[in-house]
Amino acid sequence: MSKFLAFLVILTLTLTIATLSLSLPTFQSSGGGLISSSVEKRAPFGKLISSKSVFTYYWVASEADHKSTATVTIRDCKKRAVATVNRDFAIEMKTEGSGRAKNGAVFNFDDCSCGSTFNCFVALDKNKFPFGIAANEKPLKPFTTVAANDILPGTVLYIPVLDGLSLPGGQRHNGCVKVDDTGHGFGGKHIDWFVATESIYTFLDNRKTIDNVQVFEGKCTILNYTVR
């Protein structure tokens, strides 16, 4: 083969490879770089559920955080006495949905509306439900349970802004959460993230304020995180 023909063969192969490379689809990563289609197939998310959902936090109310001396008797839906607790603590439980008393007892919403009373609580098995119980009667799990009113219970979600987020104790979130609860006082396109305690909420909010999030179907693994 002449040198000229060899040059033409090499030139043709080079142009073919370049054309194939340009034809491969690429995607934008969260860090701004490009990732190939093969990586995208392994992405931890499916279709977009919401491009902008309000994002809030909730936690277990703690009686130890309240210093007032006023007390109130909380009751169940049949008005049977459950316990006598700090009144401000009881008020906070009506917002958060669950609470831990100074003696370690754990309370949760019963199956009725509180209205203007405190006749809406039930005592839980604190070993089985240390942080309270979700709407689907499963234990609330710190950093993985979310409440939503317009997404089917049991749905796994991927929230990109949570992926890599630093948690107390050096843990990092993988962005994967699960709808196990429903929210009180809000409607659709709203994600309420369970973070166990108010002090953890303060820690997270001081590091990164999150008001709105993208929400995807999750193709990811729900992890178990430690409360520290």
C-alpha positions in Angstrom: 0.0 0.0 0.0 1.4 3.5 -0.9 2.0 6.1 1.7 -0.8 8.2 0.2 -3.4 5.4 0.5 -2.3 4.6 4.0 -2.8 8.3 4.9 -6.3 8.2 3.4 -7.2 5.1 5.5 -6.0 6.6 8.7 -7.8 9.9 8.0 -11.0 8.1 7.2 -10.8 6.1 10.5 -10.1 9.2 12.5 -13.1 11.1 11.0 -15.4 8.1 11.7 -14.3 7.8 15.3 -14.8 11.6 15.8 -18.3 11.4 14.3 -19.3 8.5 16.5 -18.1 10.4 19.6 -20.1 13.4 18.7 -23.3 11.4 18.2 -23.2 9.9 21.8 -25.8 11.6 24.0 -24.5 13.4 27.1 -26.2 14.7 30.2 -25.5 17.5 32.7 -24.4 16.3 36.1 -25.3 18.0 39.4 -21.8 19.4 39.5 -22.1 21.0 36.1 -19.9 18.5 34.2 -21.0 16.1 31.4 -21.8 12.5 32.1 -22.2 9.8 29.4 -25.4 7.9 28.6 -24.0 4.8 30.2 -23.7 6.7 33.5 -27.1 8.2 33.2 -28.6 4.6 32.9 -27.3 4.1 36.4 -28.7 7.3 37.8 -30.6 7.0 41.1 -33.8 8.6 39.8 -36.6 8.1 37.3 -39.1 10.6 36.0 -39.5 14.1 37.4 -42.4 14.3 39.8 -42.1 18.0 40.7 -39.8 20.7 39.4 -40.4 22.8 42.5 -41.9 21.6 45.7 -41.9 23.4 49.0 -39.5 21.8 51.4 -39.9 21.8 55.2 -38.8 19.8 58.2 -40.5 18.1 61.1 -39.2 16.4 64.3 -40.2 14.8 67.6 -41.3 17.4 70.1 -39.3 17.1 73.3 -40.8 18.0 76.7 -37.3 18.7 78.0 -37.1 21.7 75.7 -40.0 23.5 77.6 -39.4 25.2 80.9 -42.9 26.6 81.7 -44.8 25.1 84.7 -48.3 24.9 83.2 -49.5 21.4 82.5 -52.3 19.7 80.7 -53.8 16.2 80.5 -53.5 14.8 77.0 -56.3 12.3 76.1 -57.1 9.9 73.3 -60.0 10.2 70.8 -62.4 8.7 73.4 -61.3 11.3 75.9 -59.5 8.8 78.1 -56.5 10.3 79.9 -53.1 9.4 78.5 -50.7 11.5 80.5 -50.2 14.9 82.2 -47.5 16.8 80.4 -46.1 20.3 80.0 -48.7 22.4 78.2 -46.2 24.0 75.8 -45.0 20.6 75.0 -48.5 19.4 74.2 -49.0 22.4 71.9 -45.8 21.6 70.0 -47.0 18.0 69.6 -50.1 19.3 67.9 -47.7 20.8 65.3 -45.1 18.0 65.0 -47.4 15.0 65.4 -45.3 13.2 68.0 -43.4 13.9 71.2 -41.1 12.4 73.8 -41.8 13.2 77.5 -39.2 13.7 80.1 -39.7 10.2 81.4 -39.1 8.7 78.0 -42.7 8.0 77.0 -43.5 8.6 73.4 -46.9 10.0 72.2 -48.4 10.4 68.8 -51.5 11.6 67.1 -54.5 9.3 67.5 -57.0 8.7 64.7 -58.9 12.0 65.1 -58.5 15.7 64.8 -57.3 17.7 67.8 -59.3 20.8 67.1 -58.9 23.2 70.0 -58.4 20.4 72.5 -55.7 17.9 73.4 -58.0 14.9 73.0 -56.1 13.4 70.1 -53.0 11.5 71.4 -52.0 8.0 72.1 -49.1 6.5 73.9 -46.7 4.3 71.8 -44.3 1.4 72.5 -41.2 3.5 72.8 -39.0 0.6 71.8 -40.9 -0.1 68.5 -41.6 3.6 67.8 -38.8 5.7 69.4 -39.5 8.7 67.2 -43.2 8.2 66.7 -45.4 6.5 64.1 -46.1 7.5 60.5 -49.5 7.7 58.8 -49.0 4.2 57.4 -48.3 2.9 60.9 -44.6 2.4 60.3 -41.9 3.9 62.6 -40.7 7.3 61.6 -37.2 7.0 60.3 -34.8 10.0 60.7 -33.6 11.4 57.4 -35.5 9.0 55.2 -39.2 9.4 56.1 -41.0 12.3 54.3 -44.6 13.4 54.5 -46.5 14.3 51.3 -50.2 14.6 50.5 -50.1 14.2 46.8 -47.7 11.2 46.4 -48.7 7.6 47.0 -47.6 6.2 50.4 -44.6 3.9 50.0 -43.2 5.8 47.0 -39.4 6.1 47.0 -38.2 9.5 46.0 -34.9 11.0 45.0 -34.2 14.6 46.0 -31.0 15.8 44.3 -30.3 18.6 46.8 -30.1 16.1 49.6 -27.5 13.9 47.8 -24.2 14.4 49.5 -25.7 16.6 52.3 -23.7 16.4 55.5 -25.6 15.0 58.5 -24.6 15.1 62.2 -21.8 12.7 63.0 -20.1 12.9 59.6 -22.8 11.0 57.8 -23.8 11.9 54.2 -27.2 11.6 52.7 -27.7 9.8 49.4 -30.8 11.8 48.4 -33.1 8.8 48.8 -36.3 9.2 50.9 -39.6 7.4 51.2 -43.2 8.7 51.6 -44.4 7.1 54.8 -46.3 10.0 56.2 -48.9 12.7 55.4 -48.7 16.3 56.4 -50.9 18.5 58.5 -51.6 22.1 57.4 -50.3 21.9 53.8 -51.5 20.7 50.4 -49.7 19.4 47.3 -46.2 20.0 46.0 -44.9 20.0 49.5 -42.3 17.7 51.0 -41.9 17.6 54.8 -38.7 15.9 55.9 -38.4 14.1 59.2 -35.1 14.9 61.0 -35.7 13.5 64.5 -35.0 16.5 66.7 -35.2 20.3 66.6 -31.5 20.6 67.3 -30.7 18.5 64.2 -33.0 20.8 62.2 -31.0 23.8 63.4 -27.7 22.1 62.5 -29.0 21.3 59.0 -30.5 24.7 58.4 -27.4 26.6 59.5 -25.3 24.6 57.0 -27.7 24.8 54.1 -31.1 26.5 53.9 -33.4 24.5 51.6 -36.8 26.0 50.8 -37.7 24.3 47.5 -36.6 21.1 45.9 -36.9 19.0 42.7 -38.5 15.6 43.3 -37.9 12.5 41.2 -39.0 8.9 41.3 -36.3 7.2 43.3 -34.3 4.3 41.9 -32.0 4.3 44.9 -31.5 2.5 48.2 -33.0 3.8 51.5 -30.2 4.0 54.0 -30.3 3.7 57.8 -28.9 6.8 59.5 -27.8 7.2 63.1 -29.2 10.1 65.2 -26.2 11.7 67.0 
